[in-house]
């Protein structure tokens, strides 16, 4: 008899229990639906706290630098999963950071600003793939794409003094480092 009572209680309580289960949340953004996203940081703060640290971290895993002691190879060693994973994380931050720069409230215009921010998104995607593949050459190439995205945007939107070592070019040109 107690078994039947327990079974009856389960059958009575089961429908109520299913009502308390979390229901799927409908999407909040999409065609015809306003996004609740809003910018909280100005562009300079996004650059300072998100983009610049991620770029520096990514570049620590690519290429080499010349020092007084000679060239220092920066790519992680084979099996150094922590450094490779840090490069993947940095590239993902850069990819999403480009989207942050394109948000209403941060975008300076719909032309070059969006183009340069998209270059950052694309460089981040290249960086993720290269670092996940543990491919030094592709990691270097993605680092170059990242550099070009940064340089192009800064050339246009951060005025430099006339005597700057970087020189000037027209904003529609893409900077290509000398070979």
C-alpha positions in Angstrom: 0.0 0.0 0.0 2.7 2.6 0.8 4.1 2.0 -2.7 0.9 2.9 -4.4 0.7 6.0 -2.2 4.2 7.0 -3.2 3.5 6.4 -6.9 0.2 8.5 -6.6 2.2 11.3 -5.0 4.8 11.3 -7.7 2.1 11.3 -10.5 0.4 14.3 -8.8 3.7 16.2 -8.2 5.4 15.5 -11.5 3.4 18.0 -13.6 4.1 20.7 -11.0 7.8 19.9 -11.0 8.0 20.2 -14.8 6.4 23.7 -14.5 9.3 24.8 -12.4 11.9 23.7 -14.9 13.7 26.6 -16.7 12.1 27.5 -20.0 14.2 28.4 -23.0 14.9 32.1 -23.2 13.9 33.7 -26.5 16.6 35.5 -28.4 16.7 39.2 -27.4 18.4 40.4 -30.6 17.7 39.7 -34.2 15.9 41.1 -37.1 13.3 43.6 -35.9 14.3 43.2 -32.2 16.3 45.8 -30.4 19.4 44.6 -28.6 19.7 45.4 -24.9 23.5 45.8 -25.4 24.9 49.2 -24.7 28.3 50.6 -24.5 29.7 51.1 -21.0 33.3 52.1 -21.7 34.6 54.8 -24.0 36.8 53.7 -26.9 40.0 54.7 -25.1 39.1 52.4 -22.1 38.2 49.5 -24.5 41.6 50.0 -26.1 43.4 50.3 -22.8 41.7 47.4 -20.9 40.8 45.0 -23.7 42.4 45.4 -27.1 46.0 46.5 -26.2 46.6 43.9 -23.5 45.2 41.1 -25.8 47.4 42.4 -28.7 50.5 42.4 -26.6 49.8 38.9 -25.3 49.2 37.6 -28.8 52.4 39.2 -30.1 54.3 37.5 -27.3 53.6 34.2 -29.1 54.6 35.3 -32.6 57.7 36.3 -34.5 60.9 37.4 -33.0 62.4 40.6 -31.7 65.9 42.0 -32.0 67.7 42.8 -28.8 71.2 43.8 -27.9 71.9 40.1 -27.3 70.4 39.1 -30.7 67.1 37.8 -32.0 64.7 36.4 -29.5 62.3 33.8 -30.9 58.8 34.5 -29.4 56.7 31.5 -30.5 55.9 29.0 -27.8 57.9 25.8 -27.7 56.3 22.6 -28.9 54.3 21.3 -25.9 54.0 24.7 -24.2 50.2 24.4 -24.2 49.8 27.2 -21.6 51.4 29.8 -23.9 49.6 28.5 -27.0 46.3 28.6 -25.1 47.1 32.1 -23.9 47.6 33.1 -27.6 44.2 31.5 -28.5 42.5 33.4 -25.7 44.2 36.7 -26.7 43.1 36.2 -30.3 39.5 35.5 -29.2 39.5 38.7 -27.1 40.8 40.6 -30.2 38.1 39.1 -32.4 35.3 40.0 -30.1 37.0 43.4 -29.3 36.6 44.3 -33.0 32.9 43.8 -32.5 32.9 46.0 -29.4 34.5 48.8 -31.5 31.7 48.5 -34.1 28.9 49.0 -31.6 26.7 52.0 -31.8 28.1 54.5 -29.4 31.7 53.6 -30.2 31.8 53.5 -34.0 33.1 56.8 -35.4 31.6 56.3 -38.8 30.2 53.6 -41.0 33.1 53.6 -43.4 36.8 53.2 -42.4 36.1 52.7 -38.7 33.9 49.7 -39.4 36.4 48.4 -42.0 39.4 48.6 -39.6 37.3 47.1 -36.7 36.4 44.2 -39.1 40.1 43.8 -39.9 40.6 43.3 -36.2 37.9 40.7 -36.1 39.4 38.9 -39.0 42.9 39.0 -37.6 41.5 37.6 -34.3 39.9 34.7 -36.3 43.2 34.0 -38.0 45.0 34.2 -34.7 42.7 31.7 -33.1 43.1 29.2 -35.9 46.9 29.6 -36.1 47.4 29.2 -32.3 45.0 26.3 -32.1 47.0 24.6 -34.9 50.3 25.5 -33.0 51.5 26.8 -36.3 54.4 29.3 -35.9 54.3 30.7 -39.4 50.5 31.2 -39.4 50.7 32.7 -35.9 53.3 35.2 -37.2 51.1 36.0 -40.3 48.1 36.6 -38.0 50.2 38.8 -35.8 51.1 40.8 -39.0 47.4 41.1 -39.9 46.7 42.3 -36.3 49.5 44.9 -36.6 48.1 46.1 -39.9 44.6 46.4 -38.5 45.9 48.4 -35.5 48.2 50.6 -37.6 45.6 51.4 -40.2 43.1 52.5 -37.6 45.5 54.4 -35.5 46.9 56.2 -38.6 43.4 57.5 -39.4 42.0 58.1 -36.0 45.0 59.0 -33.8 46.7 62.1 -35.3 50.5 61.9 -35.1 52.9 64.8 -35.1 54.4 65.8 -38.5 57.8 64.5 -37.4 56.4 61.0 -36.5 58.6 58.1 -37.4 55.5 56.4 -38.8 55.0 59.0 -41.6 51.6 59.5 -43.2 49.6 57.8 -45.8 46.1 58.3 -47.1 43.5 56.6 -44.9 42.2 54.4 -47.8 45.6 52.8 -48.2 46.3 49.7 -46.2 49.7 49.8 -44.5 52.0 47.0 -45.6 55.2 46.7 -43.6 58.4 47.0 -45.7 59.9 43.7 -46.9 
